[in-house]
Amino acid sequence: MDTTQNIAPRQPERKFRFPAIKIDPVIIVFAAIVAALAVLDSAQIPTSFTFMAGSLGWIAPFFILSIGVAGYAKASGAEHLIAQVFSGNPVRMIVAASVFGALSPFCSIGVIPIIAGLLSAGVPLAPVMAFWLSSPLMDPEMFVISSAGLGLQFTTAKTLFAIMIGLLGGMTTLMMQRIGFFENAVLSTSDGCGSCCSADKSDTKVNWKFWNEPGRRQEFFGSFRENGWFLGKWLTFAFLIESIMIAYVPASFISTWLGQDTWWTLPSAVLIGIPTYLNGFAAVPLMAELIEMGMMPGAAMAFMIAGGVTSIPAAIAVFALVRRAIFAWYIVLALISALLSGSLYQMIAI
């Protein structure tokens, strides 16, 4: 008797698979740093978190305003009008951006959300770069504090250098674009950038009261959420790095390398200013003390310029926002500008 027909076909064995969970690399690195602190210096963790909370609280108004404006521009369609407004004479835009940047109350971190909104709105890269470079170097409060700590001559020179650096960065960026470089400024959405870095150009109709249309309301909240997460995670990470720098980078290390009147002091001030610069307000008393100890005034200026533009927290945020070629260009501009500013001020101060 043939029994093969009574045997049911064997079903393939089913294996249980855990659902794929994609964790943001920023969160992984953040958690790794906190874990390392827990092992090496657990007392630093509450200090760092307190610093992060205070820094985020301070920047929150600028942060919310910038992503709100970006979301409004996207949902209403106003981003297309903004792009048209800034499509005039590029040289005039660069000059205006340089002057406004040097007088605006934005630090190197606080300017990041503003830059994201400008790029999202379609503002050309050259004036954005001018604003980007000049903005963190001076503001009204910094002018008062620097005048008291470093003198009016130093502070006035730094303000003029901020405008000059913006002009240099904007004009050279414009020249690079005209010969075919930097066509796309920001990272695409697929690279992990929020909607601040990409805009849908398909609908050019403007509706200032966008909340009357469900689709536009959804677009606003989607933009607000994505931009908030993208910028928020990087700012939080940047403030964690800054808190660690404040805790573990001694002032004696800086004075050892920058407090001697030698040929390499000025370029060293530029190079050291990037990783060791904490913030503009903390740098003022440090530079005042080092100048009293015999530090070259030009080295102090180079340190302030290099550190102000490319402090590590700001550089991390810039790295996450723009394409790598533009990030490298941003670093090159900062180094050259700091070296030129330091050299010019050294001649003036003698």
Secondary structure, 3 states (H helix, E strand, C coil): CCCHHHCCCCCCCCCCCCCCCCCCHHHHHHHHHHHHHHHHCCCHHHHHHHHHHHHHHHHHHHHHHHHHHHHHHHHHCHHHHHHHHCCCCHHHHHHHHHHHHHHCCCCCCCHHHHHHHHHHCCCCHHHHHHHHHHHHHCCHHHHHHHHHHHCHHHHHHHHHHHHHHHHHHHHHHHHHHHCCCCCCCECCHHHCCCHHHCCCCCCCCCCCCHHHCHHHHHHHHHHHHHHHHHHHHHHHHHHHHHHHHHHHCCHHHHHHHHCCCCCCHHHHHHHHHHHHCCCHHHHHHHHHHHHHCCCCHHHHHHHHHHHHHHCHHHHHHHHHHECHHHHHHHHHHHHHHHHHHHHHHHHHHC
